[in-house]
Amino acid sequence: MKNLYELAVIFFRIGCFMFGGGSAMLPLLQEELVTKRHWLSEEKIMDYYSLSQSTPGIIAVNVATFTGYDRAGLTGAVVATFALITAPFIIILSLANILALYMSNPYVAKAFEGIRIVVVPLIAEAVCRLWPSAVKSKWDVLSFAVALGLAVAGVSVIMIMGLFCLIGLARGWKRGWK
């Protein structure tokens, strides 16, 4: 029961700061789950990020679900997921009408521009921190560069993920699944 309570508190707190969407949450998830709590290793959180990116839904919600399941089974998955989405749901519901009234105010508009621009360095910081555990060979660097190039060129994320899934399967088959 203590484990479920701890899951709920941690993911509710993380959910309180879900500005910028699921990807903006990566540094916060990393800090809380890997660095502070040691619930996940660098490799495991990378696996969860990868799996979360390739499954429907927001990355942070999927990571919460996987982490909750890892910590306390199906009940933990439900508790962590519900805790993560509760705070943003309440905040959005509370602020939606108020923001609609004030979005034409230039100060409010500029404040949101400031929040949006902060998301880019947060994601860049997560990439820098995760680079050593994700990129271990020249092949990984090449794959990263090609995937980034395809993304910048406007290729669908689903297509990129599918392509590299097939490449990974082909490389595993060629090497005898070693």
KOLBADO-144879 format. One line per 2 residues: number of its first residue (from 0); their letters; for each residue x, y, z of N, C-alpha, C. Coordinates in steps of 0.001 Angstrom, whole numbers. Example, Ala and Ser with C-alpha at 12.3 -4.5 7.8 and 13.67 -1.06 7.14 Angstrom:
2
0 = as = 13190 -5690 7800 12300 -4500 7800 13200 -3300 7800 | 12850 -2250 7080 13670 -1060 7140 12900 30 7870
END
This chain:
178
0 = mk = 828 -1202 0 0 0 0 865 1257 0 | 1972 1211 754 2888 2357 794 3433 2643 -599
2 = nl = 3748 1578 -1341 4277 1724 -2688 3264 2420 -3601 | 1992 2085 -3483 946 2721 -4296 783 4193 -3919
4 = ye = 820 4473 -2625 727 5860 -2174 1897 6676 -2716 | 3102 6107 -2646 4291 6789 -3145 4195 7025 -4655
6 = la = 3726 6023 -5398 3501 6188 -6839 2535 7334 -7105 | 1441 7352 -6368 424 8382 -6566 980 9773 -6292
8 = vi = 1694 9925 -5198 2236 11240 -4831 3259 11713 -5860 | 4179 10839 -6230 5243 11214 -7172 4645 11600 -8518
10 = ff = 3766 10774 -9060 3227 11060 -10385 2217 12208 -10373 | 1514 12421 -9259 654 13604 -9174 1517 14867 -9201
12 = ri = 2616 14841 -8448 3525 15999 -8419 4115 16256 -9812 | 4539 15213 -10498 5062 15375 -11854 3970 15943 -12759
14 = gc = 2763 15446 -12614 1642 15920 -13424 1330 17392 -13232 | 1657 17926 -12064 1431 19351 -11808 2292 20246 -12697
16 = fm = 3326 19680 -13291 4247 20457 -14117 4262 19980 -15562 | 3106 19544 -16075 3046 18996 -17436 2869 20076 -18492
18 = fg = 3460 21230 -18291 3444 22253 -19325 4348 21798 -20465 | 3904 22000 -21684 4732 21666 -22835 4507 20275 -23362
20 = gg = 3630 19501 -22743 3335 18178 -23256 4249 17107 -22689 | 4011 15883 -23167 4714 14713 -22663 6211 14754 -22865
22 = sa = 6667 15243 -24007 8102 15265 -24289 8835 16226 -23359 | 8184 17299 -22985 8805 18265 -22077 8988 17675 -20687
24 = ml = 8294 16582 -20404 8373 15952 -19095 9566 15017 -18965 | 10246 14716 -20064 11337 13743 -20021 12411 14077 -18989
26 = pl = 12892 15330 -18930 13907 15624 -17902 13385 15448 -16474 | 12140 15825 -16246 11564 15685 -14911 11391 14208 -14551
28 = lq = 10921 13410 -15505 10788 11976 -15268 12145 11346 -14987 | 13128 11719 -15769 14486 11194 -15591 15019 11535 -14198
30 = ee = 14884 12791 -13829 15389 13243 -12527 14704 12492 -11386 | 13392 12385 -11466 12624 11789 -10370 12775 10271 -10316
32 = lv = 12685 9605 -11457 12627 8142 -11469 14004 7475 -11481 | 14981 8126 -12093 16321 7535 -12201 17252 8105 -11137
34 = tk = 17387 9423 -11119 18385 10058 -10255 17973 10046 -8783 | 16774 10515 -8468 16354 10632 -7066 15908 9303 -6463
36 = rh = 15010 8614 -7136 14366 7427 -6556 15064 6108 -6900 | 15836 6113 -7987 16514 4892 -8454 15516 3770 -8743
38 = wl = 14322 4146 -9176 13325 3153 -9544 13650 2526 -10894 | 14278 3320 -11767 14611 2848 -13103 16081 3127 -13393
40 = se = 16676 2286 -14207 18036 2547 -14680 17958 3453 -15909 | 19092 3995 -16320 19143 4814 -17547 18646 3993 -18740
42 = ek = 19065 2745 -18804 18674 1888 -19925 17175 1612 -19917 | 16627 1365 -18735 15202 1045 -18648 14341 2257 -19012
44 = im = 14730 3441 -18544 13935 4620 -18896 14043 4903 -20392 | 15211 4619 -20982 15345 4758 -22439 14407 3787 -23155
46 = dy = 14327 2570 -22647 13397 1592 -23229 11960 2091 -23101 | 11612 2631 -21931 10266 3154 -21727 9985 4347 -22644
48 = ys = 10965 5243 -22824 10790 6368 -23741 10544 5855 -25153 | 11351 4892 -25571 11220 4357 -26925 9864 3691 -27113
50 = ls = 9489 2860 -26169 8202 2177 -26249 7050 3176 -26178 | 7191 4178 -25317 6149 5203 -25168 5980 6030 -26434
52 = qs = 7080 6272 -27134 7020 7039 -28380 6309 6250 -29469 | 6409 4930 -29412 5847 4110 -30486 4468 3553 -30149
54 = tp = 3920 3916 -28999 2564 3508 -28641 1664 4733 -28575 | 362 4548 -28738 -547 5709 -28711 -518 6416 -27356
56 = gi = -654 7719 -27408 -750 8492 -26182 457 9364 -25931 | 370 10084 -24845 1416 11012 -24435 2558 10216 -23812
58 = ia = 3782 10571 -24165 4954 9841 -23682 4965 9769 -22159 | 4759 10880 -21486 4829 10907 -20021 3777 9989 -19395
60 = vn = 2588 9944 -19976 1536 9076 -19446 1931 7612 -19637 | 2476 7296 -20801 2907 5920 -21043 4051 5520 -20114
62 = va = 4999 6427 -19891 6103 6135 -18964 5551 5921 -17552 | 4583 6723 -17152 3961 6532 -15833 3308 5156 -15745
64 = tf = 2614 4760 -16801 1957 3456 -16818 2984 2331 -16704 | 4038 2392 -17503 5070 1346 -17462 5778 1312 -16109
66 = tg = 6084 2483 -15565 6773 2543 -14272 5868 2014 -13160 | 4607 2422 -13187 3660 1918 -12191 3531 410 -12253
68 = yd = 3480 -117 -13473 3395 -1572 -13633 4659 -2239 -13107 | 5790 -1642 -13402 7077 -2160 -12950 7147 -2187 -11422
70 = ra = 6595 -1179 -10771 6688 -1055 -9308 5620 -1852 -8565 | 4396 -1922 -9138 3297 -2524 -8369 2250 -3223 -9241
72 = gl = 2658 -3728 -10382 1745 -4495 -11212 652 -3639 -11838 | -449 -4290 -12188 -1551 -3616 -12864 -2137 -2485 -12020
74 = tg = -2272 -2703 -10731 -2786 -1652 -9846 -1847 -452 -9844 | -562 -701 -9801 423 379 -9845 349 1157 -11144
76 = av = 130 455 -12261 -4 1126 -13559 -1208 2064 -13561 | -2322 1592 -13031 -3542 2409 -12980 -3342 3606 -12051
78 = va = -2756 3382 -10882 -2538 4460 -9906 -1598 5518 -10480 | -468 5106 -11039 511 6055 -11580 -85 6860 -12733
80 = tf = -797 6183 -13625 -1405 6866 -14778 -2463 7864 -14318 | -3349 7424 -13455 -4407 8301 -12967 -3831 9489 -12203
82 = al = -2817 9236 -11381 -2188 10319 -10609 -1540 11344 -11535 | -880 10872 -12584 -207 11788 -13509 -1200 12678 -14248
84 = it = -2325 12132 -14672 -3259 12928 -15482 -4245 13747 -14649 | -4345 13474 -13356 -5320 14186 -12518 -5024 15679 -12423
86 = ap = -3792 16037 -12085 -3458 17465 -11921 -3640 18245 -13225 | -3113 17782 -14366 -3336 18534 -15604 -4821 18643 -15959
88 = fi = -5584 17590 -15696 -7015 17628 -15984 -7702 18719 -15170 | -7399 18777 -13884 -7994 19792 -13006 -7552 21193 -13431
90 = ii = -6262 21345 -13708 -5734 22658 -14093 -6344 23127 -15407 | -6389 22257 -16394 -6944 22625 -17704 -8424 22964 -17577
92 = ls = -9143 22138 -16855 -10572 22387 -16665 -10806 23730 -15973 | -9976 24040 -14980 -10125 25282 -14225 -9739 26524 -15027
94 = la = -8702 26397 -15856 -8169 27570 -16548 -8706 27807 -17953 | -9351 26825 -18540 -9777 26942 -19945 -10625 28185 -20199
96 = ni = -11643 28390 -19408 -12515 29547 -19626 -11818 30863 -19306 | -11005 30871 -18278 -10279 32087 -17903 -9298 32475 -19008
98 = la = -8541 31502 -19514 -7581 31787 -20582 -8273 32279 -21848 | -9415 31714 -22155 -10149 32150 -23347 -10481 33640 -23261
100 = ly = -10744 34114 -22073 -11061 35523 -21887 -9838 36428 -22031 | -8662 35911 -21671 -7471 36754 -21603 -6407 36472 -22667
102 = ms = -6614 35531 -23566 -5587 35206 -24563 -5299 36374 -25504 | -6241 37251 -25676 -5982 38410 -26532 -5124 39467 -25818
104 = np = -4942 39315 -24517 -4088 40221 -23760 -2630 39957 -24160 | -1890 40988 -24579 -509 40763 -25041 421 40212 -23962
106 = yv = 182 40529 -22694 1022 39997 -21623 824 38489 -21458 | -411 38054 -21527 -708 36623 -21426 -120 35886 -22626
108 = ak = -290 36447 -23816 256 35821 -25031 1774 35692 -24946 | 2450 36729 -24477 3918 36690 -24354 4370 35702 -23277
110 = af = 3589 35600 -22196 3926 34626 -21147 3905 33211 -21733 | 2915 32911 -22553 2836 31585 -23166 3937 31370 -24195
112 = eg = 4337 32408 -24876 5487 32286 -25788 6727 31904 -24995 | 6901 32508 -23828 8047 32181 -22974 8025 30739 -22501
114 = ir = 6858 30263 -22134 6733 28872 -21700 7053 27927 -22858 | 6536 28209 -24050 6776 27349 -25212 8254 27258 -25552
116 = iv = 8955 28361 -25501 10362 28360 -25911 11234 27573 -24935 | 10823 27457 -23689 11598 26716 -22690 11560 25209 -22955
118 = vv = 10550 24742 -23666 10413 23317 -23941 11601 22800 -24762 | 12089 23566 -25715 13192 23119 -26577 14456 22808 -25770
120 = pl = 14920 23712 -24902 16110 23353 -24119 15874 22194 -23147 | 14650 22047 -22639 14365 20915 -21752 14531 19595 -22491
122 = ia = 14024 19535 -23708 14170 18318 -24507 15631 18111 -24888 | 16326 19178 -25253 17751 19076 -25602 18563 18566 -24410
124 = ea = 18235 19039 -23212 18938 18581 -22011 18706 17090 -21788 | 17477 16623 -22019 17181 15192 -21875 17975 14374 -22881
126 = vc = 18083 14874 -24117 18869 14176 -25142 20328 14089 -24707 | 20884 15181 -24230 22291 15194 -23793 22523 14234 -22635
128 = rl = 21591 14182 -21714 21757 13314 -20550 21621 11842 -20930 | 20720 11547 -21871 20474 10158 -22246 21428 9645 -23322
130 = wp = 22141 10546 -23977 23029 10171 -25084 23976 9023 -24718 | 24689 9082 -23570 25656 8005 -23281 25021 6619 -23154
132 = sa = 23797 6542 -22639 23174 5223 -22489 22472 4769 -23759 | 22180 5693 -24675 21471 5324 -25895 22399 5119 -27082
134 = vk = 23458 5892 -27155 24343 5871 -28319 25673 5247 -27906 | 25886 4017 -28374 27062 3275 -27932 27973 2840 -29073
136 = sk = 27598 3145 -30310 28419 2708 -31444 28295 3713 -32587 | 29139 3533 -33589 29054 4380 -34783 27714 4178 -35483
138 = wd = 27223 2958 -35463 25919 2669 -36056 24822 3493 -35367 | 24892 3598 -34043 23905 4381 -33297 23962 5858 -33690
140 = vl = 25168 6391 -33850 25329 7793 -34266 24741 7994 -35655 | 25042 7066 -36574 24499 7151 -37934 22975 7065 -37916
142 = sf = 22443 6138 -37126 20985 5987 -37021 20344 7260 -36487 | 20965 7840 -35455 20459 9095 -34893 20436 10187 -35952
144 = av = 21537 10325 -36687 21639 11377 -37701 20598 11183 -38804 | 20424 9958 -39257 19438 9682 -40310 18022 9944 -39791
146 = al = 17712 9473 -38583 16378 9685 -38012 16097 11172 -37821 | 17086 11904 -37324 16923 13347 -37146 16707 14031 -38494
148 = gl = 17503 13644 -39485 17340 14216 -40832 15960 13946 -41402 | 15479 12724 -41237 14141 12388 -41730 13064 13194 -41002
150 = av = 13229 13345 -39688 12254 14115 -38905 12236 15575 -39335 | 13426 16155 -39519 13516 17554 -39951 12932 17717 -41359
152 = ag = 13080 16683 -42184 12541 16727 -43546 11020 16559 -43579 | 10438 16264 -42426 8980 16174 -42355 8419 14769 -42481
154 = vs = 9272 13759 -42438 8797 12380 -42500 8073 12055 -41192 | 6980 11355 -41299 6164 10991 -40145 6984 10211 -39111
156 = vi = 6763 10521 -37844 7436 9813 -36756 7125 8322 -36833 | 5904 7998 -37189 5504 6591 -37305 6323 5893 -38382
158 = mi = 6531 6574 -39507 7334 5999 -40582 8783 5805 -40127 | 9338 6781 -39427 10721 6679 -38947 10845 5523 -37963
160 = mg = 9915 5430 -37014 9948 4346 -36030 9820 2992 -36726 | 8903 2895 -37679 8726 1648 -38415 9976 1258 -39183
162 = lf = 10584 2235 -39851 11801 1983 -40616 12907 1440 -39710 | 13138 2090 -38583 14224 1655 -37712 13882 383 -36944
164 = cl = 12616 115 -36756 12210 -1175 -36193 12585 -2286 -37170 | 12261 -2092 -38440 12615 -3079 -39463 14132 -3226 -39604
166 = ig = 14851 -2107 -39572 16317 -2166 -39657 16881 -2937 -38463 | 16358 -2675 -37275 16815 -3393 -36082 16546 -4885 -36180
168 = la = 15354 -5243 -36668 15034 -6656 -36857 15961 -7300 -37878 | 16211 -6596 -38975 17104 -7126 -40015 18524 -7298 -39470
170 = rg = 19003 -6339 -38697 20352 -6448 -38120 20415 -7605 -37121 | 19362 -7783 -36338 19331 -8902 -35392 19318 -10237 -36105
172 = wk = 18528 -10342 -37154 18452 -11574 -37931 19793 -11875 -38588 | 20429 -10835 -39163 21721 -11011 -39830 22795 -11474 -38860
174 = rg = 22744 -10968 -37638 23753 -11325 -36624 23382 -12563 -35830 | 22281 -13187 -36177 21861 -14385 -35431 21277 -14060 -34071
176 = wk = 20678 -12871 -33896 20008 -12408 -32678 20929 -12356 -31477 | 22176 -11993 -31714 23135 -11875 -30609 23080 -10500 -30013
END
